[in-house]
Amino acid sequence: MNYKLISVLALTIVVVLFVVQNTGVVEIRFLFWKMAMSRALVMLFVLIVGVIAGWLLHGHFKRKR
């Protein structure tokens, strides 16, 4: 099996376990917006935004070379 696939699967399992254990409700405030949502949803949203940003930046710097 590919080591990259194994490491991605292991990281995915760790992230899912971390999110499942943090299901409390938190309040998010940004400028004049305020909302309450599950801490798990906040973490998943931040993870998705980070993955997308990393993917876009990687493609940007790869194209520059």
TORFI-479962 format. One record per residue (C-alpha): residue number from 1; x, y, z. Coordinates in pm, whole numbers, plus 50000, padded with zeros to 5 digits. Layout:
! TORFI-479962
+-----+-------+-------+-------+
|   n |  east | north |    up |
+-----+-------+-------+-------+
| NUM |     X |     Y |     Z |
...
+-----+-------+-------+-------+
***
This chain:
! TORFI-479962
+-----+-------+-------+-------+
|   n |  east | north |    up |
+-----+-------+-------+-------+
|   1 | 50000 | 50000 | 50000 |
|   2 | 50109 | 50356 | 49934 |
|   3 | 50260 | 50539 | 50235 |
|   4 | 50093 | 50863 | 50131 |
|   5 | 49750 | 50698 | 50133 |
|   6 | 49813 | 50543 | 50475 |
|   7 | 49922 | 50876 | 50624 |
|   8 | 49619 | 51058 | 50477 |
|   9 | 49386 | 50792 | 50617 |
|  10 | 49552 | 50808 | 50960 |
|  11 | 49530 | 51188 | 50965 |
|  12 | 49165 | 51172 | 50859 |
|  13 | 49085 | 50932 | 51143 |
|  14 | 49259 | 51158 | 51397 |
|  15 | 49073 | 51466 | 51269 |
|  16 | 48737 | 51287 | 51279 |
|  17 | 48798 | 51164 | 51635 |
|  18 | 48901 | 51515 | 51744 |
|  19 | 48591 | 51670 | 51590 |
|  20 | 48354 | 51410 | 51735 |
|  21 | 48491 | 51473 | 52086 |
|  22 | 48438 | 51851 | 52056 |
|  23 | 48068 | 51888 | 51991 |
|  24 | 47991 | 52172 | 52236 |
|  25 | 47823 | 52491 | 52114 |
|  26 | 48042 | 52800 | 52081 |
|  27 | 47961 | 53158 | 51988 |
|  28 | 48145 | 53306 | 51691 |
|  29 | 48178 | 53684 | 51658 |
|  30 | 48323 | 53859 | 51356 |
|  31 | 48281 | 54235 | 51313 |
|  32 | 47904 | 54280 | 51349 |
|  33 | 47804 | 53917 | 51289 |
|  34 | 47736 | 53683 | 51577 |
|  35 | 47633 | 53317 | 51556 |
|  36 | 47633 | 53008 | 51774 |
|  37 | 47725 | 52674 | 51622 |
|  38 | 47878 | 52342 | 51710 |
|  39 | 48252 | 52349 | 51777 |
|  40 | 48283 | 52047 | 51546 |
|  41 | 48132 | 52243 | 51256 |
|  42 | 48365 | 52537 | 51322 |
|  43 | 48669 | 52306 | 51316 |
|  44 | 48554 | 52129 | 51000 |
|  45 | 48493 | 52464 | 50830 |
|  46 | 48839 | 52590 | 50929 |
|  47 | 48997 | 52263 | 50809 |
|  48 | 48821 | 52287 | 50473 |
|  49 | 48921 | 52652 | 50429 |
|  50 | 49282 | 52561 | 50515 |
|  51 | 49292 | 52273 | 50266 |
|  52 | 49148 | 52491 | 49990 |
|  53 | 49391 | 52774 | 50067 |
|  54 | 49687 | 52533 | 50067 |
|  55 | 49574 | 52379 | 49740 |
|  56 | 49535 | 52720 | 49575 |
|  57 | 49869 | 52850 | 49706 |
|  58 | 50047 | 52532 | 49599 |
|  59 | 49908 | 52569 | 49247 |
|  60 | 50002 | 52938 | 49240 |
|  61 | 50364 | 52879 | 49341 |
|  62 | 50396 | 52572 | 49119 |
|  63 | 50286 | 52779 | 48818 |
|  64 | 50541 | 53052 | 48895 |
|  65 | 50832 | 52811 | 48852 |
+-----+-------+-------+-------+
***
